[in-house]
């Protein structure tokens, strides 16, 4: 039987960056992933590292940016733009765009939100349909190919000595109120002093013991990867309401307000990196038909950016996001089982805040460091 200091369940951005950080500190690590590195939202995101619009999560975003810069300096494949592309939050109503500027300036002054009228937007992004005003966030928005960050952390983890086992489903192995390691689907076991659950939307399946920990649900996203060529936007472009997607009741409420056979709702977003543009986004409470949703995204997207109608589609992607009950991740030890830790529930902000979240849980594992109260895993255990 294999033995290690820490066993990690999940090969997304959290699991891979945590494995790299644990190995850097000298811990022996085995990471187990059921399908592929970055198989879920960590490889099928919009391809943008950006501010999560939440003052509590803002420090995680800033620390993650620093960690990405350090990662890029060590990895010959992954690169982080030196300067942000900016996030252009577009709206047909100039007054609404101005209200967004005012709101974000009051909430997050470091974002440097500024108003752009329709002429300024048309000059900044000529591929957009004319008539949009915008709230510009010039200080955030770093385009990266969707799967590149997770792959780079996985490579770093292996260089530092972590073992990555892909193709093996696993669950915590718990006896007598403490973690013994993990059980593999093939019947094997890996002994470990600590188990870190970093399986995103599947974390409750791995954690729950009798219904006591269910604070993470799944919201389903479909994205379409396009080749827009010279029409690719310079900014990350988002429909103005996109900052509200990390409110957990929104997807279910909006979907529930429509007849069962109605077309699912979506928000226009597009980000370009590495010669590819990623079009989205959906936040749906049940798994959709990816082909149907992709068709809708293309039709709706062409109303915002006419070049989308003629763009070559490279890939249609579907994934489940780990949506927490309060829009913030659950990080740290879980009550009732010694040696069991979790880091999950980042919603759409896993790529933007994941490495710093991993650093928090690593410090909790190795040093017993406290996690900020608003992010503690125990709040989900108690039903807070």
C-alpha positions as CSV (number, residue, x, y, z in Angstrom):
1,X,0.0,0.0,0.0
2,X,1.3,3.4,-1.0
3,X,1.8,5.9,1.9
4,X,2.1,9.7,1.7
5,X,1.9,12.7,3.9
6,X,-1.0,14.3,2.0
7,X,-3.5,12.8,-0.5
8,X,-5.3,15.3,-2.7
9,X,-8.6,14.4,-4.4
10,X,-9.1,16.5,-7.6
11,X,-6.9,17.6,-10.4
12,X,-8.3,21.1,-11.0
13,X,-6.6,24.4,-10.3
14,X,-7.0,24.0,-6.5
15,X,-5.7,20.4,-6.3
16,X,-2.7,21.0,-8.7
17,X,-1.6,24.3,-7.1
18,X,-2.0,22.8,-3.6
19,X,0.1,19.8,-4.6
20,X,2.8,22.1,-5.9
21,X,2.8,24.2,-2.7
22,X,2.7,21.2,-0.4
23,X,5.7,19.6,-2.2
24,X,7.6,22.9,-2.1
25,X,7.3,22.7,1.7
26,X,8.7,19.2,1.7
27,X,5.5,17.2,2.1
28,X,5.1,14.0,0.2
29,X,2.0,14.3,-2.0
30,X,-0.2,12.0,-4.1
31,X,-2.9,13.7,-6.2
32,X,-5.6,11.5,-7.6
33,X,-7.8,12.7,-10.4
34,X,-10.7,10.6,-11.8
35,X,-10.6,11.8,-15.5
36,X,-8.0,14.4,-16.6
37,X,-6.1,17.4,-15.3
38,X,-8.3,20.4,-15.6
39,X,-11.2,18.2,-16.8
40,X,-13.9,20.5,-15.3
41,X,-14.2,24.2,-14.8
42,X,-10.4,24.5,-14.3
43,X,-9.9,23.7,-18.0
44,X,-13.1,24.9,-19.4
45,X,-13.3,28.4,-18.1
46,X,-13.5,31.7,-19.9
47,X,-9.8,32.1,-20.1
48,X,-9.5,35.2,-17.9
49,X,-7.9,35.9,-14.6
50,X,-9.9,38.8,-13.2
51,X,-11.2,40.5,-10.0
52,X,-14.1,38.6,-8.4
53,X,-16.1,41.7,-7.5
54,X,-16.0,40.8,-3.8
55,X,-13.9,42.6,-1.2
56,X,-13.5,39.4,0.8
57,X,-12.1,37.5,-2.3
58,X,-10.0,40.5,-3.5
59,X,-6.9,39.5,-1.4
60,X,-7.1,36.0,-2.9
61,X,-7.2,37.5,-6.4
62,X,-4.2,39.7,-5.8
63,X,-2.1,36.9,-4.2
64,X,-3.1,34.6,-7.0
65,X,-1.8,37.1,-9.6
66,X,1.6,37.2,-7.8
67,X,1.7,33.4,-7.8
68,X,0.8,33.2,-11.5
69,X,3.6,35.7,-12.3
70,X,6.1,33.5,-10.3
71,X,4.7,30.4,-12.1
72,X,5.2,32.0,-15.5
73,X,8.8,32.7,-14.6
74,X,9.4,29.0,-13.9
75,X,7.3,27.5,-16.8
76,X,8.3,27.7,-20.4
77,X,4.7,27.1,-21.7
78,X,2.5,29.2,-19.4
79,X,2.6,33.0,-19.7
80,X,0.8,35.8,-17.9
81,X,0.3,39.1,-19.7
82,X,2.5,41.8,-18.3
83,X,-0.5,44.2,-18.2
84,X,-4.2,43.6,-17.9
85,X,-6.3,43.7,-21.0
86,X,-9.1,45.4,-19.0
87,X,-12.7,44.2,-18.6
88,X,-15.3,46.0,-20.7
89,X,-18.8,45.6,-19.1
90,X,-21.1,46.7,-21.9
91,X,-24.7,47.9,-21.7
92,X,-27.2,49.4,-24.2
93,X,-28.3,51.8,-21.4
94,X,-25.6,54.5,-20.7
95,X,-27.2,55.4,-17.5
96,X,-27.0,51.8,-16.3
97,X,-23.3,51.7,-17.3
98,X,-22.7,54.8,-15.2
99,X,-24.5,53.3,-12.2
100,X,-22.2,50.3,-12.5
101,X,-19.2,52.6,-12.5
102,X,-20.6,54.4,-9.4
103,X,-21.3,51.1,-7.6
104,X,-17.9,49.5,-8.2
105,X,-16.1,52.7,-7.4
106,X,-17.7,52.8,-4.0
107,X,-17.3,49.0,-3.4
108,X,-13.9,48.4,-4.9
109,X,-12.0,51.7,-5.7
110,X,-8.8,49.9,-6.7
111,X,-10.6,48.6,-9.8
112,X,-10.5,52.1,-11.3
113,X,-13.9,51.8,-12.9
114,X,-14.5,54.5,-15.6
115,X,-17.4,55.3,-17.9
116,X,-17.2,54.9,-21.7
117,X,-19.9,56.4,-23.9
118,X,-21.0,54.7,-27.1
119,X,-18.4,56.5,-29.3
120,X,-15.6,55.5,-27.0
121,X,-16.7,51.9,-26.9
122,X,-17.0,51.8,-30.7
123,X,-13.5,53.1,-31.0
124,X,-12.0,50.8,-28.4
125,X,-13.7,47.6,-29.8
126,X,-14.8,48.2,-33.4
127,X,-15.9,44.6,-33.8
128,X,-18.8,45.2,-31.3
129,X,-22.3,46.1,-32.6
130,X,-22.6,49.9,-32.3
131,X,-24.6,51.4,-29.5
132,X,-23.0,50.0,-26.3
133,X,-21.8,52.1,-23.5
134,X,-19.6,50.5,-20.9
135,X,-18.0,50.4,-17.5
136,X,-14.3,49.8,-18.1
137,X,-12.2,48.1,-15.5
138,X,-8.8,48.8,-16.8
139,X,-6.9,47.4,-13.8
140,X,-8.0,43.8,-14.2
141,X,-8.5,41.1,-16.8
142,X,-5.6,38.9,-17.8
143,X,-6.4,36.6,-20.7
144,X,-4.9,33.1,-20.5
145,X,-5.8,30.0,-22.5
146,X,-8.5,28.2,-20.4
147,X,-6.6,25.1,-19.5
148,X,-3.1,26.5,-19.4
149,X,-2.9,27.6,-15.8
150,X,-4.0,24.3,-14.3
151,X,-1.6,22.4,-16.6
152,X,1.3,24.6,-15.5
153,X,0.6,24.0,-11.8
154,X,0.4,20.3,-12.5
155,X,3.8,20.4,-14.2
156,X,5.2,22.4,-11.3
157,X,3.8,19.9,-8.8
158,X,5.5,17.0,-10.6
159,X,8.8,18.8,-10.9
160,X,8.7,19.3,-7.1
161,X,8.1,15.6,-6.5
162,X,4.3,15.2,-6.2
163,X,2.8,12.1,-7.7
164,X,-0.2,12.7,-10.0
165,X,-2.4,9.7,-10.6
166,X,-4.9,10.3,-13.4
167,X,-7.7,7.9,-14.2
168,X,-8.5,6.8,-10.6
169,X,-11.6,7.8,-8.8
170,X,-11.2,8.1,-5.0
171,X,-12.9,8.8,-1.7
172,X,-11.7,9.6,1.8
173,X,-10.8,6.6,3.9
174,X,-12.0,7.4,7.4
175,X,-11.9,5.2,10.5
176,X,-12.4,6.1,14.2
177,X,-13.0,9.8,13.6
178,X,-9.7,10.4,11.7
179,X,-8.5,10.2,8.2
180,X,-6.5,7.2,7.2
181,X,-6.0,8.1,3.6
182,X,-8.0,7.5,0.4
183,X,-9.8,4.5,-1.2
184,X,-9.4,4.1,-4.9
185,X,-12.2,2.8,-7.1
186,X,-10.1,-0.2,-8.1
187,X,-10.0,-1.3,-4.5
188,X,-6.5,0.1,-3.7
189,X,-5.7,2.4,-0.9
190,X,-3.3,5.2,-0.3
191,X,-2.4,5.8,3.4
192,X,-2.1,9.5,4.3
193,X,-2.1,11.6,7.4
194,X,-4.1,14.3,5.7
195,X,-6.7,14.2,2.9
196,X,-7.4,17.4,1.0
197,X,-10.7,17.4,-1.0
198,X,-10.3,19.7,-4.0
199,X,-12.9,18.2,-6.2
200,X,-14.9,21.3,-6.9
201,X,-18.6,20.6,-7.5
202,X,-18.2,17.0,-6.4
203,X,-16.7,18.0,-3.0
204,X,-20.0,17.4,-1.1
205,X,-20.0,13.8,-2.4
206,X,-16.5,13.3,-1.0
207,X,-17.2,15.1,2.3
208,X,-20.8,14.5,3.3
209,X,-21.4,12.0,6.0
210,X,-25.1,11.8,6.6
211,X,-26.2,15.1,5.2
212,X,-24.1,17.4,7.4
213,X,-22.1,19.2,4.7
214,X,-23.9,20.3,1.5
215,X,-23.0,23.9,0.9
216,X,-21.9,23.5,-2.7
217,X,-24.1,22.9,-5.7
218,X,-23.4,22.7,-9.4
219,X,-24.1,25.4,-11.9
220,X,-23.5,24.2,-15.5
221,X,-21.6,26.2,-18.0
222,X,-21.3,25.9,-21.8
223,X,-18.6,27.8,-23.7
224,X,-17.7,27.9,-27.4
225,X,-14.2,28.3,-28.6
226,X,-13.9,30.4,-31.8
227,X,-11.4,31.6,-34.2
228,X,-12.2,35.3,-34.6
229,X,-9.0,36.4,-36.3
230,X,-8.7,40.2,-36.5
231,X,-12.2,40.6,-35.0
232,X,-11.0,39.2,-31.6
233,X,-11.6,41.8,-29.0
234,X,-8.7,43.5,-27.2
235,X,-10.5,43.6,-23.9
236,X,-12.3,41.0,-22.0
237,X,-15.9,41.9,-23.0
238,X,-18.8,41.0,-20.7
239,X,-22.5,41.8,-20.5
240,X,-22.9,44.3,-17.7
241,X,-24.8,41.9,-15.4
242,X,-22.1,39.3,-15.4
243,X,-20.7,40.3,-12.0
244,X,-23.9,39.0,-10.4
245,X,-23.4,35.4,-11.5
246,X,-21.7,34.4,-8.2
247,X,-25.0,34.9,-6.3
248,X,-26.1,31.3,-5.7
249,X,-29.8,31.6,-6.1
250,X,-29.6,33.5,-9.4
251,X,-29.2,30.6,-11.8
252,X,-32.0,28.5,-10.2
253,X,-34.4,31.5,-9.9
254,X,-33.9,32.6,-13.5
255,X,-34.2,29.1,-14.9
256,X,-37.2,28.3,-12.7
257,X,-39.0,31.4,-14.0
258,X,-39.1,29.9,-17.5
259,X,-41.1,27.0,-18.9
260,X,-39.2,23.7,-18.9
261,X,-38.9,23.7,-22.7
262,X,-37.8,27.4,-22.9
263,X,-34.4,28.3,-24.2
264,X,-32.0,28.6,-21.2
265,X,-30.7,32.0,-20.3
266,X,-27.1,33.2,-21.0
267,X,-24.9,36.2,-20.6
268,X,-22.6,37.4,-23.3
269,X,-18.9,37.1,-22.5
270,X,-15.9,36.8,-24.7
271,X,-12.2,36.6,-23.9
272,X,-9.3,35.9,-26.3
273,X,-5.9,34.4,-25.6
274,X,-3.4,32.3,-27.6
275,X,-5.2,32.9,-30.9
276,X,-8.5,31.5,-29.6
277,X,-11.6,33.3,-28.3
278,X,-13.9,31.8,-25.8
279,X,-17.6,32.7,-25.9
280,X,-20.0,32.2,-23.0
281,X,-21.6,32.1,-20.6
282,X,-24.3,30.1,-18.9
283,X,-25.0,29.4,-15.2
284,X,-27.6,26.7,-15.2
285,X,-28.9,24.5,-12.3
286,X,-29.1,21.3,-14.4
287,X,-26.9,19.8,-17.0
288,X,-28.0,21.2,-20.4
289,X,-27.7,19.9,-24.0
290,X,-24.4,21.4,-25.0
291,X,-25.2,21.5,-28.7
292,X,-28.4,23.4,-28.1
293,X,-26.8,25.9,-25.8
294,X,-23.9,26.4,-28.1
295,X,-26.2,27.3,-30.9
296,X,-28.0,29.8,-28.7
297,X,-24.6,31.3,-27.6
298,X,-23.6,31.8,-31.2
299,X,-26.9,33.3,-32.2
300,X,-27.0,35.6,-29.2
301,X,-23.3,36.4,-29.4
302,X,-23.6,37.6,-33.0
303,X,-26.0,40.3,-31.9
304,X,-23.2,41.7,-29.8
305,X,-20.3,40.9,-32.2
306,X,-21.4,40.2,-35.8
307,X,-18.1,38.4,-36.6
308,X,-19.2,35.6,-34.4
309,X,-21.8,34.5,-37.0
310,X,-19.0,33.7,-39.5
311,X,-16.4,32.5,-37.0
312,X,-15.0,28.9,-37.2
313,X,-16.0,26.9,-34.1
314,X,-13.1,24.9,-32.7
315,X,-14.7,23.3,-29.7
316,X,-17.9,23.3,-27.6
317,X,-17.2,22.8,-23.9
318,X,-19.5,21.8,-21.0
319,X,-18.6,21.8,-17.3
320,X,-20.1,22.1,-13.8
321,X,-18.9,24.9,-11.6
322,X,-18.8,24.5,-7.8
323,X,-21.3,27.1,-6.6
324,X,-21.2,27.8,-2.9
325,X,-24.2,28.9,-0.9
326,X,-22.8,32.4,-0.2
327,X,-20.6,32.9,-3.2
328,X,-17.3,32.2,-1.3
329,X,-15.1,29.1,-1.1
330,X,-14.9,26.7,1.8
331,X,-11.4,26.3,3.0
332,X,-9.7,24.5,5.8
333,X,-10.3,21.6,8.2
334,X,-13.7,19.9,8.5
335,X,-15.2,19.4,11.9
336,X,-15.5,15.9,13.2
337,X,-12.7,14.1,11.3
338,X,-9.1,14.7,12.1
339,X,-6.9,15.2,9.1
340,X,-9.8,16.0,6.6
341,X,-9.5,19.3,4.8
342,X,-11.4,20.9,1.9
343,X,-10.8,23.7,-0.6
344,X,-13.8,24.1,-2.9
345,X,-16.7,26.2,-3.9
346,X,-15.1,29.0,-6.0
347,X,-18.0,29.3,-8.5
348,X,-16.7,31.2,-11.6
349,X,-13.6,32.5,-9.8
350,X,-11.5,29.3,-9.4
351,X,-8.8,30.4,-11.9
352,X,-8.8,33.9,-10.5
353,X,-8.5,33.0,-6.8
354,X,-7.5,29.3,-6.7
355,X,-3.7,29.5,-6.1
356,X,-4.1,31.8,-3.1
357,X,-6.9,29.6,-1.8
358,X,-4.6,26.6,-2.1
359,X,-1.9,28.5,-0.2
360,X,-4.4,29.1,2.7
361,X,-5.3,25.4,2.9
362,X,-1.7,24.4,2.7
363,X,-0.8,26.7,5.6
364,X,-3.7,25.2,7.6
365,X,-2.5,21.7,6.9
366,X,1.2,22.2,7.6
367,X,1.2,25.0,10.1
368,X,-2.2,24.9,11.7
369,X,-2.8,28.4,10.4
370,X,-6.3,29.9,10.8
371,X,-8.3,30.6,7.7
372,X,-10.2,33.9,7.5
373,X,-13.7,33.4,9.2
374,X,-15.6,34.3,6.0
375,X,-13.9,31.4,4.2
376,X,-13.7,28.7,6.8
377,X,-15.0,25.3,5.9
378,X,-16.7,24.9,9.3
379,X,-19.3,27.5,8.4
380,X,-20.7,25.0,5.8
381,X,-20.6,22.1,8.2
382,X,-22.8,23.9,10.7
383,X,-25.2,25.1,8.0
384,X,-24.2,28.8,8.6
